[in-house]
Amino acid sequence: MLGLGYVLGEAVSRAVNRRRGRTYQWMGLGSVAIATLPLLLSALGDFSIGGLFRLAAVGIAMAVAWSRLAP
């Protein structure tokens, strides 16, 4: 998930000509959320340790994408 966050953050950065800022950070979060939507839905429907780990993994990917686009 670290790699997914990095790749999506870098993809958004390249798509907007290496600009950085709050708007682009939200775009990065949205791209991670869309890419991991099936994982998120299964984690929200599952009340177990595995579901918590999946949610944490998605959170880590979002944090990495957010930091890649920080000004």
GUDOVO-780167 format. One record per residue: chain; x, y, z of N, C-alpha, C in turn; residue in one letter; residue number from 1. Coordinates in steps of 0.02 Angstrom, whole numbers, m for minus. Atoms other than C-alpha are relative to their C-alpha. Layout:
<nodes>
<node><chain>A</chain><n_px>X</n_px><n_py>Y</n_py><n_pz>Z</n_pz><ca_px>X</ca_px><ca_py>Y</ca_py><ca_pz>Z</ca_pz><c_px>X</c_px><c_py>Y</c_py><c_pz>Z</c_pz><res>a</res><n>NUM</n></node>
...
</nodes>
This chain:
<nodes>
<node><chain>A</chain><n_px>41</n_px><n_py>m59</n_py><n_pz>0</n_pz><ca_px>0</ca_px><ca_py>0</ca_py><ca_pz>0</ca_pz><c_px>43</c_px><c_py>63</c_py><c_pz>0</c_pz><res>m</res><n>1</n></node>
<node><chain>A</chain><n_px>m45</n_px><n_py>m57</n_py><n_pz>4</n_pz><ca_px>148</ca_px><ca_py>114</ca_py><ca_pz>24</ca_pz><c_px>15</c_px><c_py>17</c_py><c_pz>m73</c_pz><res>l</res><n>2</n></node>
<node><chain>A</chain><n_px>m15</n_px><n_py>m10</n_py><n_pz>71</n_pz><ca_px>190</ca_px><ca_py>90</ca_py><ca_pz>m159</ca_pz><c_px>m59</c_px><c_py>29</c_py><c_pz>m38</c_pz><res>g</res><n>3</n></node>
<node><chain>A</chain><n_px>59</n_px><n_py>m27</n_py><n_pz>33</n_pz><ca_px>11</ca_px><ca_py>123</ca_py><ca_pz>m214</ca_pz><c_px>m8</c_px><c_py>74</c_py><c_pz>15</c_pz><res>l</res><n>4</n></node>
<node><chain>A</chain><n_px>5</n_px><n_py>m71</n_py><n_pz>m18</n_pz><ca_px>6</ca_px><ca_py>287</ca_py><ca_pz>m119</ca_pz><c_px>53</c_px><c_py>42</c_py><c_pz>m35</c_pz><res>g</res><n>5</n></node>
<node><chain>A</chain><n_px>m55</n_px><n_py>m37</n_py><n_pz>33</n_pz><ca_px>175</ca_px><ca_py>338</ca_py><ca_pz>m190</ca_pz><c_px>m14</c_px><c_py>8</c_py><c_pz>m74</c_pz><res>y</res><n>6</n></node>
<node><chain>A</chain><n_px>12</n_px><n_py>m2</n_py><n_pz>73</n_pz><ca_px>128</ca_px><ca_py>294</ca_py><ca_pz>m369</ca_pz><c_px>m58</c_px><c_py>47</c_py><c_pz>m16</c_pz><res>v</res><n>7</n></node>
<node><chain>A</chain><n_px>56</n_px><n_py>m44</n_py><n_pz>15</n_pz><ca_px>m40</ca_px><ca_py>382</ca_py><ca_pz>m363</ca_pz><c_px>16</c_px><c_py>73</c_py><c_pz>16</c_pz><res>l</res><n>8</n></node>
<node><chain>A</chain><n_px>m21</n_px><n_py>m69</n_py><n_pz>m15</n_pz><ca_px>34</ca_px><ca_py>536</ca_py><ca_pz>m279</ca_pz><c_px>45</c_px><c_py>27</c_py><c_pz>m55</c_pz><res>g</res><n>9</n></node>
<node><chain>A</chain><n_px>m45</n_px><n_py>m21</n_py><n_pz>54</n_pz><ca_px>169</ca_px><ca_py>543</ca_py><ca_pz>m412</ca_pz><c_px>m38</c_px><c_py>9</c_py><c_pz>m65</c_pz><res>e</res><n>10</n></node>
<node><chain>A</chain><n_px>40</n_px><n_py>m7</n_py><n_pz>61</n_pz><ca_px>42</ca_px><ca_py>517</ca_py><ca_pz>m551</ca_pz><c_px>m39</c_px><c_py>65</c_py><c_pz>0</c_pz><res>a</res><n>11</n></node>
<node><chain>A</chain><n_px>36</n_px><n_py>m64</n_py><n_pz>m4</n_pz><ca_px>m62</ca_px><ca_py>664</ca_py><ca_pz>m491</ca_pz><c_px>49</c_px><c_py>57</c_py><c_pz>m8</c_pz><res>v</res><n>12</n></node>
<node><chain>A</chain><n_px>m51</n_px><n_py>m52</n_py><n_pz>6</n_pz><ca_px>96</ca_px><ca_py>768</ca_py><ca_pz>m474</ca_pz><c_px>21</c_px><c_py>11</c_py><c_pz>m72</c_pz><res>s</res><n>13</n></node>
<node><chain>A</chain><n_px>m21</n_px><n_py>m7</n_py><n_pz>70</n_pz><ca_px>149</ca_px><ca_py>731</ca_py><ca_pz>m652</ca_pz><c_px>m57</c_px><c_py>25</c_py><c_pz>m44</c_pz><res>r</res><n>14</n></node>
<node><chain>A</chain><n_px>58</n_px><n_py>m21</n_py><n_pz>40</n_pz><ca_px>m27</ca_px><ca_py>758</ca_py><ca_pz>m719</ca_pz><c_px>m12</c_px><c_py>76</c_py><c_pz>5</c_pz><res>a</res><n>15</n></node>
<node><chain>A</chain><n_px>10</n_px><n_py>m72</n_py><n_pz>m9</n_pz><ca_px>m28</ca_px><ca_py>936</ca_py><ca_pz>m650</ca_pz><c_px>67</c_px><c_py>38</c_py><c_pz>m5</c_pz><res>v</res><n>16</n></node>
<node><chain>A</chain><n_px>m65</n_px><n_py>m32</n_py><n_pz>13</n_pz><ca_px>151</ca_px><ca_py>977</ca_py><ca_pz>m705</ca_pz><c_px>39</c_px><c_py>15</c_py><c_pz>64</c_pz><res>n</res><n>17</n></node>
<node><chain>A</chain><n_px>m40</n_px><n_py>m3</n_py><n_pz>m62</n_pz><ca_px>233</ca_px><ca_py>947</ca_py><ca_pz>m535</ca_pz><c_px>m23</c_px><c_py>55</c_py><c_pz>48</c_pz><res>r</res><n>18</n></node>
<node><chain>A</chain><n_px>25</n_px><n_py>m48</n_py><n_pz>m49</n_pz><ca_px>124</ca_px><ca_py>1073</ca_py><ca_pz>m445</ca_pz><c_px>m18</c_px><c_py>m35</c_py><c_pz>64</c_pz><res>r</res><n>19</n></node>
<node><chain>A</chain><n_px>17</n_px><n_py>27</n_py><n_pz>m65</n_pz><ca_px>87</ca_px><ca_py>1049</ca_py><ca_pz>m262</ca_pz><c_px>m49</c_px><c_py>47</c_py><c_pz>34</c_pz><res>r</res><n>20</n></node>
<node><chain>A</chain><n_px>47</n_px><n_py>m42</n_py><n_pz>m37</n_pz><ca_px>m49</ca_px><ca_py>1111</ca_py><ca_pz>m148</ca_pz><c_px>m58</c_px><c_py>m41</c_py><c_pz>27</c_pz><res>g</res><n>21</n></node>
<node><chain>A</chain><n_px>55</n_px><n_py>33</n_py><n_pz>m34</n_pz><ca_px>m204</ca_px><ca_py>1070</ca_py><ca_pz>m49</ca_pz><c_px>m49</c_px><c_py>m32</c_py><c_pz>m49</c_pz><res>r</res><n>22</n></node>
<node><chain>A</chain><n_px>47</n_px><n_py>28</n_py><n_pz>50</n_pz><ca_px>m316</ca_px><ca_py>1044</ca_py><ca_pz>m202</ca_pz><c_px>27</c_px><c_py>m66</c_py><c_pz>m28</c_pz><res>t</res><n>23</n></node>
<node><chain>A</chain><n_px>m30</n_px><n_py>60</n_py><n_pz>29</n_pz><ca_px>m195</ca_px><ca_py>917</ca_py><ca_pz>m274</ca_pz><c_px>6</c_px><c_py>m56</c_py><c_pz>52</c_pz><res>y</res><n>24</n></node>
<node><chain>A</chain><n_px>0</n_px><n_py>50</n_py><n_pz>m53</n_pz><ca_px>m181</ca_px><ca_py>830</ca_py><ca_pz>m106</ca_pz><c_px>m67</c_px><c_py>m35</c_py><c_pz>4</c_pz><res>q</res><n>25</n></node>
<node><chain>A</chain><n_px>66</n_px><n_py>30</n_py><n_pz>0</n_pz><ca_px>m369</ca_px><ca_py>803</ca_py><ca_pz>m108</ca_pz><c_px>m10</c_px><c_py>m44</c_py><c_pz>m61</c_pz><res>w</res><n>26</n></node>
<node><chain>A</chain><n_px>4</n_px><n_py>42</n_py><n_pz>60</n_pz><ca_px>m355</ca_px><ca_py>737</ca_py><ca_pz>m285</ca_pz><c_px>36</c_px><c_py>m66</c_py><c_pz>11</c_pz><res>m</res><n>27</n></node>
<node><chain>A</chain><n_px>m37</n_px><n_py>60</n_py><n_pz>m16</n_pz><ca_px>m225</ca_px><ca_py>613</ca_py><ca_pz>m224</ca_pz><c_px>m39</c_px><c_py>m46</c_py><c_pz>47</c_pz><res>g</res><n>28</n></node>
<node><chain>A</chain><n_px>41</n_px><n_py>39</n_py><n_pz>m45</n_pz><ca_px>m338</ca_px><ca_py>557</ca_py><ca_pz>m82</ca_pz><c_px>m57</c_px><c_py>m33</c_py><c_pz>m37</c_pz><res>l</res><n>29</n></node>
<node><chain>A</chain><n_px>56</n_px><n_py>27</n_py><n_pz>39</n_pz><ca_px>m482</ca_px><ca_py>534</ca_py><ca_pz>m202</ca_pz><c_px>22</c_px><c_py>m57</c_py><c_pz>m44</c_pz><res>g</res><n>30</n></node>
<node><chain>A</chain><n_px>m24</n_px><n_py>53</n_py><n_pz>44</n_pz><ca_px>m377</ca_px><ca_py>431</ca_py><ca_pz>m320</ca_pz><c_px>16</c_px><c_py>m64</c_py><c_pz>39</c_pz><res>s</res><n>31</n></node>
<node><chain>A</chain><n_px>m12</n_px><n_py>59</n_py><n_pz>m42</n_pz><ca_px>m322</ca_px><ca_py>315</ca_py><ca_pz>m179</ca_pz><c_px>m66</c_px><c_py>m31</c_py><c_pz>22</c_pz><res>v</res><n>32</n></node>
<node><chain>A</chain><n_px>65</n_px><n_py>26</n_py><n_pz>m22</n_pz><ca_px>m502</ca_px><ca_py>300</ca_py><ca_pz>m118</ca_pz><c_px>m34</c_px><c_py>m38</c_py><c_pz>m57</c_pz><res>a</res><n>33</n></node>
<node><chain>A</chain><n_px>31</n_px><n_py>34</n_py><n_pz>57</n_pz><ca_px>m563</ca_px><ca_py>254</ca_py><ca_pz>m292</ca_pz><c_px>37</c_px><c_py>m65</c_py><c_pz>m17</c_pz><res>i</res><n>34</n></node>
<node><chain>A</chain><n_px>m40</n_px><n_py>59</n_py><n_pz>16</n_pz><ca_px>m420</ca_px><ca_py>132</ca_py><ca_pz>m321</ca_pz><c_px>m11</c_px><c_py>m56</c_py><c_pz>50</c_pz><res>a</res><n>35</n></node>
<node><chain>A</chain><n_px>7</n_px><n_py>51</n_py><n_pz>m52</n_pz><ca_px>m453</ca_px><ca_py>42</ca_py><ca_pz>m157</ca_pz><c_px>m72</c_px><c_py>m8</c_py><c_pz>22</c_pz><res>t</res><n>36</n></node>
<node><chain>A</chain><n_px>70</n_px><n_py>3</n_py><n_pz>m18</n_pz><ca_px>m643</ca_px><ca_py>53</ca_py><ca_pz>m157</ca_pz><c_px>m24</c_px><c_py>m71</c_py><c_pz>17</c_pz><res>l</res><n>37</n></node>
<node><chain>A</chain><n_px>21</n_px><n_py>68</n_py><n_pz>m20</n_pz><ca_px>m672</ca_px><ca_py>m137</ca_py><ca_pz>m159</ca_pz><c_px>29</c_px><c_py>m21</c_py><c_pz>67</c_pz><res>p</res><n>38</n></node>
<node><chain>A</chain><n_px>m32</n_px><n_py>16</n_py><n_pz>m63</n_pz><ca_px>m548</ca_px><ca_py>m157</ca_py><ca_pz>m17</ca_pz><c_px>m33</c_px><c_py>37</c_py><c_pz>58</c_pz><res>l</res><n>39</n></node>
<node><chain>A</chain><n_px>34</n_px><n_py>m39</n_py><n_pz>m52</n_pz><ca_px>m631</ca_px><ca_py>m17</ca_py><ca_pz>82</ca_pz><c_px>m68</c_px><c_py>m28</c_py><c_pz>16</c_pz><res>l</res><n>40</n></node>
<node><chain>A</chain><n_px>67</n_px><n_py>27</n_py><n_pz>m12</n_pz><ca_px>m805</ca_px><ca_py>m89</ca_py><ca_pz>59</ca_pz><c_px>2</c_px><c_py>m66</c_py><c_pz>37</c_pz><res>l</res><n>41</n></node>
<node><chain>A</chain><n_px>m5</n_px><n_py>64</n_py><n_pz>m36</n_pz><ca_px>m751</ca_px><ca_py>m262</ca_py><ca_pz>114</ca_pz><c_px>24</c_px><c_py>10</c_py><c_pz>72</c_pz><res>s</res><n>42</n></node>
<node><chain>A</chain><n_px>m25</n_px><n_py>m13</n_py><n_pz>m67</n_pz><ca_px>m659</ca_px><ca_py>m190</ca_py><ca_pz>264</ca_pz><c_px>m54</c_px><c_py>30</c_py><c_pz>45</c_pz><res>a</res><n>43</n></node>
<node><chain>A</chain><n_px>53</n_px><n_py>m30</n_py><n_pz>m39</n_pz><ca_px>m809</ca_px><ca_py>m87</ca_py><ca_pz>319</ca_pz><c_px>m55</c_px><c_py>m51</c_py><c_pz>17</c_pz><res>l</res><n>44</n></node>
<node><chain>A</chain><n_px>50</n_px><n_py>51</n_py><n_pz>m13</n_pz><ca_px>m923</ca_px><ca_py>m239</ca_py><ca_pz>308</ca_pz><c_px>25</c_px><c_py>m56</c_py><c_pz>45</c_pz><res>g</res><n>45</n></node>
<node><chain>A</chain><n_px>m31</n_px><n_py>54</n_py><n_pz>m39</n_pz><ca_px>m803</ca_px><ca_py>m349</ca_py><ca_pz>407</ca_pz><c_px>24</c_px><c_py>28</c_py><c_pz>67</c_pz><res>d</res><n>46</n></node>
<node><chain>A</chain><n_px>m21</n_px><n_py>m23</n_py><n_pz>m66</n_pz><ca_px>m787</ca_px><ca_py>m322</ca_py><ca_pz>594</ca_pz><c_px>48</c_px><c_py>m49</c_py><c_pz>31</c_pz><res>f</res><n>47</n></node>
<node><chain>A</chain><n_px>m52</n_px><n_py>45</n_py><n_pz>m27</n_pz><ca_px>m626</ca_px><ca_py>m415</ca_py><ca_pz>627</ca_pz><c_px>67</c_px><c_py>36</c_py><c_pz>m3</c_pz><res>s</res><n>48</n></node>
<node><chain>A</chain><n_px>m67</n_px><n_py>m29</n_py><n_pz>1</n_pz><ca_px>m441</ca_px><ca_py>m383</ca_py><ca_pz>647</ca_pz><c_px>23</c_px><c_py>10</c_py><c_pz>m72</c_pz><res>i</res><n>49</n></node>
<node><chain>A</chain><n_px>m19</n_px><n_py>m7</n_py><n_pz>70</n_pz><ca_px>m416</ca_px><ca_py>m413</ca_py><ca_pz>461</ca_pz><c_px>m30</c_px><c_py>62</c_py><c_pz>m32</c_pz><res>g</res><n>50</n></node>
<node><chain>A</chain><n_px>32</n_px><n_py>m61</n_py><n_pz>25</n_pz><ca_px>m540</ca_px><ca_py>m274</ca_py><ca_pz>422</ca_pz><c_px>35</c_px><c_py>62</c_py><c_pz>25</c_pz><res>g</res><n>51</n></node>
<node><chain>A</chain><n_px>m37</n_px><n_py>m57</n_py><n_pz>m27</n_pz><ca_px>m447</ca_px><ca_py>m156</ca_py><ca_pz>536</ca_pz><c_px>67</c_px><c_py>10</c_py><c_pz>m34</c_pz><res>l</res><n>52</n></node>
<node><chain>A</chain><n_px>m64</n_px><n_py>m5</n_py><n_pz>35</n_pz><ca_px>m282</ca_px><ca_py>m197</ca_py><ca_pz>452</ca_pz><c_px>m9</c_px><c_py>26</c_py><c_pz>m71</c_pz><res>f</res><n>53</n></node>
<node><chain>A</chain><n_px>13</n_px><n_py>m26</n_py><n_pz>67</n_pz><ca_px>m359</ca_px><ca_py>m164</ca_py><ca_pz>281</ca_pz><c_px>m14</c_px><c_py>75</c_py><c_pz>3</c_pz><res>r</res><n>54</n></node>
<node><chain>A</chain><n_px>13</n_px><n_py>m72</n_py><n_pz>m7</n_pz><ca_px>m425</ca_px><ca_py>5</ca_py><ca_pz>340</ca_pz><c_px>65</c_px><c_py>38</c_py><c_pz>15</c_pz><res>l</res><n>55</n></node>
<node><chain>A</chain><n_px>m64</n_px><n_py>m32</n_py><n_pz>m15</n_pz><ca_px>m253</ca_px><ca_py>46</ca_py><ca_pz>412</ca_pz><c_px>44</c_px><c_py>3</c_py><c_pz>m62</c_pz><res>a</res><n>56</n></node>
<node><chain>A</chain><n_px>m41</n_px><n_py>0</n_py><n_pz>61</n_pz><ca_px>m170</ca_px><ca_py>m3</ca_py><ca_pz>248</ca_pz><c_px>m23</c_px><c_py>54</c_py><c_pz>m48</c_pz><res>a</res><n>57</n></node>
<node><chain>A</chain><n_px>26</n_px><n_py>m53</n_py><n_pz>43</n_pz><ca_px>m285</ca_px><ca_py>112</ca_py><ca_pz>150</ca_pz><c_px>18</c_px><c_py>69</c_py><c_pz>28</c_pz><res>v</res><n>58</n></node>
<node><chain>A</chain><n_px>m19</n_px><n_py>m62</n_py><n_pz>m32</n_pz><ca_px>m251</ca_px><ca_py>250</ca_py><ca_pz>276</ca_pz><c_px>74</c_px><c_py>17</c_py><c_pz>m12</c_pz><res>g</res><n>59</n></node>
<node><chain>A</chain><n_px>m71</n_px><n_py>m11</n_py><n_pz>14</n_pz><ca_px>m64</ca_px><ca_py>228</ca_py><ca_pz>251</ca_pz><c_px>10</c_px><c_py>22</c_py><c_pz>m72</c_pz><res>i</res><n>60</n></node>
<node><chain>A</chain><n_px>m6</n_px><n_py>m19</n_py><n_pz>71</n_pz><ca_px>m83</ca_px><ca_py>237</ca_py><ca_pz>62</ca_pz><c_px>m23</c_px><c_py>72</c_py><c_pz>m9</c_pz><res>a</res><n>61</n></node>
<node><chain>A</chain><n_px>25</n_px><n_py>m69</n_py><n_pz>5</n_pz><ca_px>m185</ca_px><ca_py>397</ca_py><ca_pz>82</ca_pz><c_px>51</c_px><c_py>50</c_py><c_pz>29</c_pz><res>m</res><n>62</n></node>
<node><chain>A</chain><n_px>m49</n_px><n_py>m45</n_py><n_pz>m31</n_pz><ca_px>m54</ca_px><ca_py>473</ca_py><ca_pz>197</ca_pz><c_px>61</c_px><c_py>9</c_py><c_pz>m45</c_pz><res>a</res><n>63</n></node>
<node><chain>A</chain><n_px>m58</n_px><n_py>m5</n_py><n_pz>45</n_pz><ca_px>86</ca_px><ca_py>435</ca_py><ca_pz>74</ca_pz><c_px>m17</c_px><c_py>44</c_py><c_pz>m60</c_pz><res>v</res><n>64</n></node>
<node><chain>A</chain><n_px>21</n_px><n_py>m42</n_py><n_pz>56</n_pz><ca_px>m11</ca_px><ca_py>511</ca_py><ca_pz>m71</ca_pz><c_px>m6</c_px><c_py>73</c_py><c_pz>22</c_pz><res>a</res><n>65</n></node>
<node><chain>A</chain><n_px>8</n_px><n_py>m68</n_py><n_pz>m27</n_pz><ca_px>m51</ca_px><ca_py>664</ca_py><ca_pz>37</ca_pz><c_px>69</c_px><c_py>33</c_py><c_pz>8</c_pz><res>w</res><n>66</n></node>
<node><chain>A</chain><n_px>m66</n_px><n_py>m29</n_py><n_pz>m12</n_pz><ca_px>133</ca_px><ca_py>688</ca_py><ca_pz>83</ca_pz><c_px>37</c_px><c_py>12</c_py><c_pz>m65</c_pz><res>s</res><n>67</n></node>
<node><chain>A</chain><n_px>m32</n_px><n_py>m11</n_py><n_pz>65</n_pz><ca_px>190</ca_px><ca_py>671</ca_py><ca_pz>m99</ca_pz><c_px>m21</c_px><c_py>66</c_py><c_pz>m31</c_pz><res>r</res><n>68</n></node>
<node><chain>A</chain><n_px>26</n_px><n_py>m61</n_py><n_pz>31</n_pz><ca_px>84</ca_px><ca_py>822</ca_py><ca_pz>m145</ca_pz><c_px>0</c_px><c_py>59</c_py><c_pz>47</c_pz><res>l</res><n>69</n></node>
<node><chain>A</chain><n_px>m3</n_px><n_py>m55</n_py><n_pz>m49</n_pz><ca_px>121</ca_px><ca_py>930</ca_py><ca_pz>7</ca_pz><c_px>42</c_px><c_py>58</c_py><c_pz>m27</c_pz><res>a</res><n>70</n></node>
<node><chain>A</chain><n_px>m39</n_px><n_py>m58</n_py><n_pz>24</n_pz><ca_px>180</ca_px><ca_py>1107</ca_py><ca_pz>m33</ca_pz><c_px>65</c_px><c_py>9</c_py><c_pz>38</c_pz><res>p</res><n>71</n></node>
</nodes>
